[in-house]
Amino acid sequence: MSGLPREVIKWLQSLDLSHPIKNVKRDFSNGYLVAEILAWYYPHDLQMHSFSNGTSLTARQGNWEQLERLFLKEKFDIPKELIDNTIHCKPSGAKLLIERLYTLLTLKELKYLPAKCTPDDFTDRTYQSQLPLYARATASQSIKNNLANTELATEPDYTVCSSKAQAIVDVYNKQKQNDKECYPERFSTKPKLKVSPIKDKGAGTDGVEEISVTQSKPPNL
């Protein structure tokens, strides 16, 4: 349960869920464990037999549709984008959702819990910024890391999917430009010696040629 606060971990352990939580992002994506949590507080509103513990996109969507009805009934302030990012296993999606549920169900506060989610909360940007420059993702890897296949499957509009991919590339390019400004020595190219043979018309009978050595300018970044 890496990433969750200690008090949230203890709370989850006290609920005696059907299986242990090993990967927060994956284990909460289908909504089954979320239903188990809510069943402790609203046993008359949730029937566990109506939930599937499958991993297919259809199973996830069916479970979350039932949970959203309960959220609406109880007036829980859980943004739709938070649910969608949990379904698609996006970075921090499930973590933020469970933390929000903790505050709503226990009436206890988490000091650092943001009042509003931002797009950066559901990307790997924070993780990438902690890596050395040579280990960071490329533009294509960034798209793969931040745009799930299930997300594409639920959005049939090609234009919307293209816009999401372009937004990820824009963020990548902006970060790359910032890295170049912060670490210019890392991206600069050392001047190379350009060797071009030039025959000397006035060379002696031994046929010796003069070699002209020029230094090329470093490319503009």
C-alpha positions, 0 to 999 in steps of 0.5 A: 500500500505504498503511497497511502498515509499511515492512518489510511493504511490502518483504517483499511486493515481494520475493515478486514477486506476480502483480499490484501491490498498489494498495489493501490492503483490496480487493486481498487480499479474495478471498484470491488474493494471500494464497494466492500469498504462502503458496505461497512458503512451502508450495509442496507444500500449495497449488496456485494453479490451485485458487484463483480470482482473481474478485471475487464473494462465492462466489470469495472464500469458496471461496479462504478456505476453502482458506486456512483449512485451511492455517492450521489445519494449520500452527496459525496464530493467525489469528482467524476475525473477521480473515478475515471482515473481510478478505473483506468489505473492512472497515477495517483487516481486510486490513492486520491480517491481512497484518501477522500473516502477516508475523510468522508467516512471517518470524518477525519482530516488529512492535512495535505489532501488537496481540495481540488484535483489537477491534471498533473495529479493523474500523470507520472510527471512527479515521478519523472522529475525525480529521475536523472535526465538520462532515465526519463521517458521519451515522448512516446513513452510518456504517451504510453505511460499516461494514456491507458488502453482502457481510456482509449476504449471508452472514448470512441472519438478519435479527435478527443484521443488525439487531443489527449495524446497531444496534451501529453506531448506538449507537457513533455516538450515543456519539461524538456525545454525547462531541462535544457535551460536548467542543465545547458551543459547536459544538452550542449554538443562539444565542438568537433574538429572538421578535417578537410584535405586540400591539395597544395598546388605549390607542393613539392615533388614529394606530393605532400598535401596540406590538411586544413583543420577547422572548428565547427560551431556548436549547434544552436539549442 
